[in-house]
Amino acid sequence: MPSPKMTEEEEIAIRLKALELKKQGKLEESMALRKQIPLAPYLAKIGKDYFGAECVIKTGWNLSAAEEEFGPDWLTK
């Protein structure tokens, strides 16, 4: 089941918090937080086409927007 759609306000709050963490030198925490923001569907598709579905999954990015656009089985098609 896809996760609920993230609001613009939620995305901005995550980006601001991630930026603050980056400024503090907490790069891994910053990146982990940024990965909660849905990856643009076209980027997810490029990743799948060039590196494979397994690689896209292993990155840990939120793929809910790609699921919404391409369907829940887009990684296995």
Helices and strands as residue ranges (DSSP letters): H 8-23, H 27-34, H 41-51, H 53-59, H 64-70
